[in-house]
Amino acid sequence: MSTTSTTPPGHVAPRGDRPQEMRKVAVASCVGTTIEYYDFFIYGTAAALVFPTVFFPALGSTAGTVASFATFAVAFVARPLGAVLFGHFGDRLGRKRTLVTTLLLMGAATVAIGLLPTAAAIGVLAPIALVVLRFLQGLAVGGEWAGANLLTAEYAPVGKRGFYAVFPQLGPAFAFALSSATFLVSDAVLGTTDGAFLSYGWRIPFIASALMVAVGLYIRISIEETPAFRAEAERADRAEDVAGAKRPLPFVEVVRQQPLEILLSAGLMSVLFGFFYMGTAYLTAYGTTPEGAALDRQFVLSTGIVAALALGVATLAGGVWSDRVGRRPVIITSGVLALAWSLVLFPLLDTDTPLAFAAGVVVTLAIFGLAFGPVGAYLPELFETRFRYTGAGAGYNLGGVLGGAVPPLLAPGLTASYGSIAVGVMLALLAVLSIACTVALRGRTRMAVAG
């Protein structure tokens, strides 16, 4: 089944039917997002395993964990700002140059966290600096997602856009596996005791990211700007020459022209973010702390690698399936599964067995991946070319505030007051919101679509 929507001014057929060029763009987008999200996720792992002790030692175990995840949540507040800031430059100066900038910003902030003195060394300045650096990470990731997906979405042939848009979406799966593996290796080399690991072992993944950033920078510089952006830039320049008027700011224009698409995209993304960050950062903390499952740290990190594999397979399956049946049916299917699983997950985890924990993490991330695959193509398809970077990024990252910042922050308190099932109810409500928003987006695509 195929449907075609209105084509935006300046749209040209992408050159993605050249297999070699398309493969190069796909690899570049995947490598770039892997590096960006690796840097982002090692923070989440460290927030669960290290930061309560290193940066918030005076607060105790529970309060230290809450404070640590509060700094984790800071990035989600920064992400919409990053989407607007880098979306502006991405829509005006190009996708490629903007993505190089986000990669450099993320790399610098991540290495700086690895070099940051502890609270024991510099007192309150340590957590303050941690918050600032985490905010910069959020800005970078806020500008990363839309640009990386536009590289593939604007290059790919219409009937294969779901498949090619999966490549940047695979970045989080690879990044979570790398993050877990890096901490696992550090833990194994330094021993299972906390002394060396808490002293300097946790810093290794942050500092080592500099090498990955160098590789990603080389790859991103080698690709060309997307044909759709070049055509739109030429059209806008001609319009300015004829009318003599300056173009409106991309953020102002998208808010005026497509505010509902931004809000509905945010609602669609809410349960995806909720599932992903509950399945990674929160469950990592739950699995290792005495108040949770109190499992061996190496087992928890190994489970993360298995879960990342399941996430990658589900992401690929969701993207390919969306080219056949459409984006929305796949996303809605994932939402229904998320609704049911939300109410099962925490009673399962409360059995406090390693198998239950492993099943919880793997299934949670697989359900997330099923929708995350098609989202990479779907959100860019909702917006006009001239403000597509800003619009897709804003919707995606507003969803991150609702689904990524709030659940991990509220989960410890909800569990303490009402039991773990309260967290499941919270996720179920996000699933209902996501399904409703996806249904409401019917017929709003602005790019030619298949399915």
SULPENOR-V794466 format. One record per pair of residues at least 24 apart in sequence whose C-alpha atoms are under 10 Angstrom apart, sorted by the first residue. I is the first residue (numbers start at 0). J is the second residue. Records with the same first field share a line. If there is no record, write none. Layout:
# SULPENOR-V794466
I = J, J
This chain:
# SULPENOR-V794466
0 = 322, 323, 324, 325, 449, 450
1 = 158, 322, 323, 324, 325, 447, 448, 449, 450
2 = 325, 442, 444, 447, 448, 449, 450
3 = 157, 442, 444, 445, 446, 447, 448, 449, 450
4 = 380, 442, 443, 444, 445, 446, 447, 448, 449
5 = 383, 443, 444, 445, 446, 447, 448
6 = 383, 384, 444, 445, 446, 447
7 = 231, 382, 383, 384, 385, 445, 446, 447
8 = 230, 231, 234, 235, 383, 384, 385
9 = 226, 227, 228, 229, 230, 231, 232, 233, 234, 235, 383, 384, 385
10 = 153, 226, 227, 228, 229, 230, 231, 234, 383, 384, 385, 446, 447
11 = 153, 226, 227, 228, 229, 230, 231
12 = 153, 154, 155, 156, 157, 226, 227, 447
13 = 151, 152, 153, 154, 155, 156, 157, 225, 226, 227
14 = 153, 154, 155, 156, 225, 226, 227
15 = 151, 152, 153, 154, 155, 156, 157, 159, 160, 163, 225, 226
16 = 154, 155, 156, 157, 159
17 = 154, 155, 156
18 = 155
20 = 154, 222, 223
21 = 150, 151, 154, 155, 156, 163
22 = 151, 155, 163, 166
23 = 151, 218, 219, 221, 222, 223
24 = 147, 150, 151, 154, 155, 163, 166, 167, 218, 219, 221, 222, 223, 224, 225
25 = 147, 148, 150, 151, 152, 154, 155, 162, 163, 164, 165, 166, 167
26 = 151, 163, 166, 167, 218, 219
27 = 147, 150, 151, 166, 167, 215, 216, 217, 218, 219, 220, 221, 222
28 = 98, 143, 144, 146, 147, 148, 149, 150, 151, 163, 164, 165, 166, 167, 168, 169, 170, 215, 218, 219, 222
29 = 147, 148, 151, 164, 165, 166, 167, 168, 169, 170, 171, 173, 215
30 = 147, 166, 167, 169, 170, 173, 174, 211, 212, 214, 215, 216, 218, 219
31 = 98, 99, 101, 102, 143, 144, 147, 167, 170, 211, 212, 214, 215, 216, 218, 219
32 = 98, 102, 140, 143, 144, 146, 147, 148, 166, 167, 168, 169, 170, 171, 172, 173, 174, 215
33 = 166, 167, 168, 169, 170, 171, 172, 173, 174, 175, 176, 177, 211, 212, 215
34 = 102, 105, 106, 170, 171, 173, 174, 177, 208, 209, 210, 211, 212, 213, 214, 215, 216
35 = 101, 102, 103, 104, 105, 106, 109, 136, 139, 140, 143, 144, 170, 171, 174, 208, 211, 212, 215
36 = 105, 136, 140, 143, 144, 170, 171, 172, 173, 174, 175, 177, 178
37 = 109, 170, 171, 172, 173, 174, 175, 176, 177, 178, 179, 204, 205, 208, 211
38 = 102, 105, 106, 108, 109, 110, 136, 140, 174, 175, 177, 178, 204, 205, 206, 207, 208, 209, 211, 212
39 = 71, 74, 105, 106, 108, 109, 133, 136, 137, 139, 140, 171, 174, 175, 178, 205
40 = 71, 171, 174, 175, 176, 177, 178, 179, 276, 279, 280
41 = 109, 174, 175, 177, 178, 179, 181, 182, 201, 202, 204, 205, 208, 280
42 = 68, 70, 71, 109, 112, 113, 133, 136, 178, 201, 204, 205, 280
43 = 67, 68, 70, 71, 72, 175, 178, 276, 279, 280, 281, 283, 284
44 = 71, 175, 178, 179, 182, 201, 279, 280, 281, 282, 283, 284, 300
45 = 71, 178, 182, 197, 201, 202, 204, 205, 280, 283, 284
46 = 70, 71, 280, 281, 283, 284
47 = 71, 279, 280, 281, 282, 283, 284, 285, 286, 287, 288
48 = 182, 193, 196, 197, 201, 280, 283, 284, 287, 288, 296
49 = 193, 196, 197, 198, 200, 201, 202, 284
50 = 117, 118, 126, 129, 197, 201
52 = 117, 118, 197
53 = 116, 117, 118, 119, 125, 126, 197, 198
54 = 116, 117, 118, 119, 120, 122, 123, 124, 125, 126, 127, 129
55 = 117, 118, 119, 122, 123, 125, 126
56 = 117, 118, 119
57 = 118
60 = 288, 289, 290
61 = 288, 289, 290, 411, 412, 415
62 = 411, 412
64 = 281, 284, 288, 408, 411
65 = 407, 408, 409, 410, 411, 412
66 = 126, 408
67 = 126, 129, 130, 408
68 = 280, 281, 284, 404, 405, 407, 408, 409, 411
69 = 130, 404, 405, 407, 408, 409
70 = 126, 127, 129, 130, 131, 132, 133, 134, 404, 408
71 = 129, 130, 133, 134, 137, 280, 403, 404, 407, 408
72 = 130, 133, 134, 137, 399, 400, 403, 404, 405, 406, 407, 408
73 = 130, 131, 132, 133, 134, 135, 136, 137, 400, 404
74 = 130, 131, 132, 133, 134, 135, 136, 137, 138, 139, 140, 141, 399, 400, 403, 404
75 = 133, 134, 136, 137, 138, 140, 141, 396, 397, 398, 399, 400, 401, 402, 403, 404, 405
76 = 134, 137, 138, 141, 396, 397, 399, 400, 401, 403, 404
77 = 133, 134, 135, 136, 137, 138, 139, 140, 141, 396, 397, 399, 400
78 = 134, 135, 136, 137, 138, 139, 140, 141, 142, 143, 392, 393, 395, 396, 397, 398, 399, 400
79 = 137, 138, 140, 141, 142, 389, 392, 393, 394, 395, 396, 397, 398, 399, 400
80 = 137, 138, 139, 141, 142, 392, 393, 396, 397
81 = 134, 135, 136, 137, 138, 139, 140, 141, 142, 143, 389, 392, 393, 396
82 = 137, 138, 139, 140, 141, 142, 143, 144, 145, 146, 250, 388, 389, 390, 391, 392, 393, 394, 395, 396, 397
83 = 138, 141, 142, 249, 250, 251, 388, 389, 390, 391, 392, 393, 396
84 = 138, 139, 141, 142, 249, 250, 389, 393
85 = 138, 139, 140, 141, 142, 143, 145, 146, 388, 389, 392
86 = 141, 142, 143, 145, 146, 249, 250, 386, 387, 388, 389, 390, 391, 392, 393
87 = 142, 248, 249, 250, 251, 386, 387, 388, 389, 390
88 = 142, 248, 249, 388, 389
89 = 142, 143, 145, 146, 149, 228, 249, 385, 386, 387, 388, 389
90 = 146, 228, 231, 232, 248, 249, 250, 384, 385, 386, 387, 388, 389, 390
91 = 228, 231, 232, 235, 246, 248, 249, 385, 386, 388
92 = 224, 228, 229, 232
93 = 146, 223, 224, 225, 228, 229, 232, 388
94 = 143, 145, 146, 147, 148, 149, 150, 223, 224, 225, 228, 229, 388
95 = 146, 147, 149, 150, 219, 220, 221, 222, 223, 224, 225
96 = 146, 219, 220, 223, 224
97 = 142, 143, 146, 147
98 = 139, 140, 142, 143, 144, 145, 146, 147, 150, 216, 219, 220
99 = 143, 212, 215, 216, 217, 218, 219, 220
100 = 139, 142, 143, 216
101 = 135, 136, 138, 139, 140, 141, 142, 143, 144, 146
102 = 136, 139, 140, 142, 143, 212, 213, 215, 216, 219
103 = 139, 209, 212, 213, 215, 216
104 = 135, 136, 137, 138, 139, 140, 212
105 = 132, 133, 135, 136, 137, 138, 139, 140, 143, 208, 209, 212
106 = 136, 139, 205, 206, 207, 208, 209, 210, 211, 212, 213
107 = 132, 135, 136, 205, 206, 208, 209, 212
108 = 132, 133, 134, 135, 136, 137, 139, 205
109 = 133, 135, 136, 202, 204, 205, 206, 207, 208, 209
110 = 202, 203, 204, 205, 206, 207, 208, 209
111 = 202, 205, 206
112 = 202, 205, 206
113 = 199, 200, 201, 202, 203, 204, 205, 206, 207, 208
114 = 199, 202, 203, 205, 206
115 = 202
117 = 198
137 = 396
140 = 392, 396
141 = 392, 393, 395, 396, 397, 399
142 = 388, 389, 392, 393, 396
143 = 167, 388, 392
144 = 168, 170, 375, 388, 391, 392, 395, 396
145 = 375, 378, 379, 387, 388, 389, 390, 391, 392, 393, 394, 395, 396
146 = 379, 387, 388, 389, 391, 392
147 = 375, 388
148 = 374, 375, 376, 377, 378, 379, 388, 391, 392
149 = 225, 227, 228, 375, 376, 378, 379, 380, 384, 387, 388, 391
150 = 222, 223, 224, 225, 226, 227, 228
151 = 225, 375, 376
152 = 225, 227, 375, 376, 377, 378, 379, 380, 446
153 = 224, 225, 226, 227, 228, 376, 379, 380, 384, 446
154 = 224, 225, 226, 227
155 = 225, 376
156 = 447, 448, 449
157 = 322, 446, 447, 448, 449, 450
158 = 321, 322, 323, 447, 448, 449, 450
159 = 318, 319, 321, 322, 323, 376, 448, 449
160 = 318, 319, 321, 322, 373, 375, 376, 377, 380, 448, 449
161 = 315, 316, 317, 318, 319, 320, 321, 322, 323, 325, 326, 372, 373, 374, 375, 376, 377, 448, 449, 450
162 = 314, 315, 316, 317, 318, 319, 320, 321, 322, 372, 373, 375, 376
163 = 315, 318, 319, 372, 373, 375, 376
164 = 315, 318, 319, 372, 373, 374, 375, 376, 377, 379
165 = 311, 314, 315, 316, 317, 318, 319, 371, 372, 373, 374, 375, 376
166 = 311, 314, 315, 318, 372, 375
167 = 372, 375
168 = 311, 314, 315, 318, 368, 371, 372, 373, 374, 375, 376
169 = 307, 310, 311, 312, 313, 314, 315, 368, 371, 372, 375
170 = 311
171 = 275, 307, 310, 311, 314, 368
172 = 303, 304, 306, 307, 308, 309, 310, 311, 312, 313, 314, 364, 368
173 = 304, 307, 308, 310, 311
174 = 304, 307
175 = 279, 300, 303, 304, 305, 306, 307, 308, 310
176 = 300, 301, 302, 303, 304, 305, 306, 307, 308, 310, 311
177 = 204, 303, 304, 307
178 = 204, 205, 300, 303, 304
179 = 204, 279, 283, 297, 299, 300, 301, 302, 303, 304, 305, 307
180 = 204, 297, 300, 301, 303, 304
181 = 205, 207, 300
182 = 296, 297, 300, 301
183 = 296, 297, 298, 299, 300, 301, 303, 304
184 = 297, 300
186 = 296, 297, 300
187 = 297
191 = 295, 296, 297
227 = 384, 385
228 = 384, 385, 387
230 = 384, 385
231 = 383, 384, 385
232 = 384, 385
234 = 385
235 = 385
246 = 385
248 = 386, 389
249 = 385, 386, 387, 388, 389, 390
250 = 386, 387, 388, 389, 390, 393
251 = 386, 389
252 = 385, 386, 389, 390
253 = 382, 383, 385, 386, 387, 389, 390, 391, 393
254 = 386, 389, 390, 393
256 = 382, 383, 386
257 = 381, 382, 383, 386, 390, 443
258 = 390, 394
259 = 394, 439, 440, 443
260 = 378, 381, 382, 390, 391, 393, 394, 436, 439, 440, 443, 444
261 = 378, 381, 382, 389, 390, 391, 392, 393, 394, 395, 396, 397, 398
262 = 393, 394, 395, 397, 398, 436
263 = 394, 395, 398, 432, 433, 435, 436, 437, 438, 439, 440
264 = 374, 377, 378, 381, 390, 391, 392, 393, 394, 395, 396, 397, 398, 433, 436, 437, 439, 440
265 = 391, 392, 393, 394, 395, 396, 397, 398, 399, 400, 401, 402, 432, 433, 436
266 = 394, 395, 397, 398, 399, 401, 402, 429, 430, 431, 432, 433, 434, 435, 436, 437
267 = 330, 331, 334, 370, 374, 378, 394, 395, 398, 402, 429, 430, 431, 432, 433, 434, 435, 436, 437, 438, 439, 440
268 = 330, 370, 371, 374, 378, 394, 395, 396, 397, 398, 399, 400, 401, 402, 403, 429, 430, 432, 433, 434, 436, 437
269 = 395, 396, 397, 398, 399, 400, 401, 402, 403, 404, 405, 426, 428, 429, 430, 431, 432, 433, 436
270 = 333, 334, 337, 338, 367, 370, 398, 399, 401, 402, 403, 406, 425, 426, 427, 428, 429, 430, 431, 432, 433, 434
271 = 330, 333, 334, 337, 363, 364, 366, 367, 368, 369, 370, 371, 374, 398, 399, 402, 403, 426, 429, 430, 433
272 = 367, 371, 395, 396, 398, 399, 400, 401, 402, 403, 404, 405, 406, 429
273 = 363, 367, 398, 399, 400, 401, 402, 403, 404, 405, 406, 407, 425, 426, 427, 429, 430
274 = 337, 341, 360, 362, 363, 364, 365, 366, 367, 368, 402, 403, 406, 407, 426, 429, 430
275 = 310, 360, 363, 364, 365, 366, 367, 368, 371, 402, 403
276 = 363, 364, 399, 402, 403, 404, 406, 407
277 = 360, 363, 364, 402, 403, 404, 406, 407, 408, 410, 422, 426
278 = 303, 306, 359, 360, 361, 362, 363, 364, 365, 367, 407
279 = 303, 306, 307, 360, 361, 363, 364, 407
280 = 407
281 = 406, 407, 408, 410, 411
282 = 348, 356, 357, 359, 360, 407
283 = 356, 360
285 = 348, 356, 411
286 = 348, 351, 352, 353, 356, 357
290 = 411, 415
291 = 348, 349, 351
292 = 348, 349, 350, 351, 352, 353, 355, 356
293 = 351, 352, 353
294 = 351, 352, 353, 356
295 = 353
298 = 353, 357
299 = 353, 356, 357, 360
301 = 357
302 = 353, 354, 356, 357, 358, 360, 361
303 = 357, 360, 361, 364
304 = 361
305 = 357, 360, 361
306 = 357, 358, 359, 360, 361, 362, 363, 364, 365
307 = 360, 361, 364, 365, 368
308 = 361, 364, 365
309 = 360, 361, 362, 363, 364, 365, 366, 368
310 = 361, 362, 363, 364, 365, 366, 367, 368, 369, 371, 372
311 = 364, 365, 368, 369, 371, 372
312 = 365, 368, 369, 372
313 = 364, 365, 366, 367, 368, 369, 370, 371, 372
314 = 364, 365, 366, 367, 368, 369, 370, 371, 372, 373, 374, 375
315 = 368, 369, 370, 371, 372, 373
316 = 368, 369, 370, 372, 373
317 = 366, 367, 368, 369, 370, 371, 372, 373, 374
318 = 368, 369, 370, 371, 372, 373, 374, 375, 376, 377
319 = 372, 373
320 = 369, 372, 373, 450
321 = 369, 370, 372, 373, 374, 376, 377, 449, 450
322 = 373, 376, 448, 449, 450
323 = 449, 450
324 = 449, 450
325 = 373, 377, 448, 449, 450
326 = 370, 372, 373, 374, 375, 376, 377, 378, 437, 448, 449, 450
327 = 370, 373, 374, 377, 434, 437, 438, 440, 441, 450
328 = 370, 373, 437, 438, 450
329 = 369, 370, 371, 372, 373, 374
330 = 366, 367, 368, 369, 370, 371, 372, 373, 374, 377, 433, 434, 437, 438
331 = 369, 370, 430, 431, 433, 434, 435, 436, 437, 438
332 = 366, 369, 370, 434
333 = 365, 366, 367, 368, 369, 370, 371, 430, 433, 434
334 = 366, 367, 369, 370, 427, 429, 430, 431, 432, 433, 434, 435, 437
335 = 366, 427, 430, 431, 433, 434
336 = 363, 366, 367, 369, 427, 430
337 = 362, 363, 366, 367, 426, 427, 428, 429, 430, 431, 433, 434
338 = 423, 424, 426, 427, 428, 429, 430, 431, 433, 434
339 = 423, 426, 427, 430
340 = 366, 423, 426, 427, 430
341 = 420, 421, 422, 423, 424, 425, 426, 427, 428, 429, 430
342 = 420, 421, 422, 423, 424, 425, 426, 427
343 = 420, 423, 424
344 = 419, 420, 422, 423
345 = 414, 418, 419, 420, 421, 422, 423, 424
346 = 418, 419, 420, 423
347 = 420
348 = 419, 420
349 = 418, 419, 420
376 = 448
377 = 444, 446, 448
378 = 444
379 = 444, 445, 446
380 = 443, 444, 445, 446, 447, 448
381 = 440, 442, 443, 444, 445, 446
382 = 443, 444, 445, 446
383 = 444, 445, 446
384 = 445, 446
387 = 445
398 = 433
401 = 429
402 = 426, 429, 430
